[in-house]
Amino acid sequence: MKMLLKLAFRNVFRYRRRTVITFSAISYGLGLMALGICLYNGVNTHAMESIINTQTAHLKILAPGYFEKKEEVPLEFNIADPERIKALLKDDREIQAIESRILFQASIISGMDELPCLGVAVEPEVDPLVFNIKESIQEGRFLESSEPEIILGSTLARDLGLEVGDECVLRMFLSTEDFIWNALDLKIAGIVHAENPAVNRETVFISLSLAQEALSLENRITELAVRIEDRNRLSDVRESIQNRLAVLETDYEVVSFKEYASDFVELMKMRSRVQVLIPLMMILIATLGIVNTMLMAVLERTREIGMLAAMGMRKTEVMLVFVFEGAIIGLFGSLAACAIGGLGGWYLEAKGFSLSFLGDKLADMLSFLPMEVFRGDLTAGTLLFTLALGIVVSILASLYPAYKAVKLDPIQALRHVG
Amino acid sequence: MSIAKLENVHKVYHIGKIDFPALRGITFSIEEGEFLSIAGPSGSGKTTILNLLGCLDKPSRGKIFLEDKDVTGLATSKLADVRRKNIGFVFQTFNLIPVLTAMENVEFPLILAGAHDSKERHRLTEEILTEVGLKDFFHRRPNEMSGGQQQRVAVARALVKKPKLVLADEPTANLDSVTGEEILQLMLELNQKTSTTFVFSTHDKMVMDFARRIIRLRDGKIESDQKGSPK
């Protein structure tokens, strides 16, 4: 066995150029695959996290009918007794925080400019327990109680040329169909720059009490945003909330972030299908590389194989020499792939991968994605998977050429010229 | 004792749809310690006989005995075991493993046989390499040696496991006459010293002169079987 390994090892270095080519095919192919997995995992977790932290929370409690029309952020499907619901859920240990919010259609007016936006009315003390808007304040500060002030998304503020301390007018639509609106003069308390570009581009935050007054929704809200302790218990918590709310005469809907951000979840699913294709292609490249190298080796060493057979080497031993050769190239190729994946993944995790290099226009086109900077998520599992895959694929790919080698008739093989 | 025996052996090759009879009823026996040359023009069946004796091929008809044991019907894997244990090969084109040194090439059959520990293997390897005159070439690779030196390694490799029978198919065909003669001289010495049986095929007059017995073939039949005195 040791002898066979030694023989295989030396044979690997016998045809340097070919070995280097195969080695490169494996290391680049699998290295890119590892990077891809890294980026995918990162986007998967970070993007979802970013949506949860800025838009959907874990669960939302909505008035019946609201969810279906959620794109219009309708005010007529509202919750009349949020405090009662909060009281019912108060002792649920799995719930971290619940915030009353109103989403409304609005526009920001500054001088002659007016831009449409999504208004979010929040409870200034509770909001930081459910979302991370407060942490993402770039300039100024977060809202304080019911002061007539506003937080603007960074892109929105830039487009309107507004800064912290400036005054602006918020036009709030009570009904878009009838074009009924109310306007508030507000001072800009802070500018938020969240991970999620949608927030920066089109969202403004004001305090809940201010909004309730301006929208004539005294004590009413459009949603309760719930943050739970353990995301893995999502469906259980949701069920328990539904059970607790069953005592109420209104049939409130409890919606998870997965349903709320269903577009994005769909997108992720599509990507994960693409994600399967990438390793498959890489495996194909590596396989072709190995099969080609090994078939060439079998052809070139026909007489040597005949000689080994003549000396009484068993078929399995001849096969093993070739399989070992493939495995050795595969092992080194995969190790290099792990180095590429590891270094690249580390960089992606530490620095991220910004779309800004695409230029503003393209980056804007991709702004439906919930993040500006893609961060990788490098795990030992990814590297181990890469390593194992490389070795297994190389061994499997060597089997056919090895089989070809032992199928040779020793007499014919010995007579082979070449 | 007879080392090997062929009994009315026929061998027919099928080339496409044509049957080509390579051997047509060959019978002879080889005694222990013989230095036998199988001679004849190309196509006369020399190599076929060596292949049959070497258990690389099976006869179409007739029987083959090695040490009075019938090997005619053995399975391919069993034949490999017979070769591994009892038969040494020397090829026309040397056929050393290019990635291994002289030492490693000679050691290889011992490892395949699996009968010795590594210390013993090294001792046997060094001994035989010294004997074939390659004391200073232990760690050379085949491409760092001349043809004659490579063939010496091949002879050492064939003999290291102390086989009953060494088969050499045109061992000097790729060597100049002086080197060829040296190789034959070496094989003859080893034959006399170890009483290993040598069978080699050739159509070279000089090679035949070395043999103590010459079997001449023509068209798949034995033309003559003469005892001669070696040079």
Interface residues (C-beta under 8 A of the other chain):
Chain A: M3 K6 L7 R10 N11 F13 R14 R303 E304 G306 M307 L308 A309 A310 M311 G312 M313 R314 K315 E317 P410 I411 L414
Chain B: N51 G54 L56 D57 S77 A80 D81 V82 R83 R84 K85 I87 F89 F91 T93 N95 I97 P98 V99 L100 E104 F108 P109 I111 L112 A113
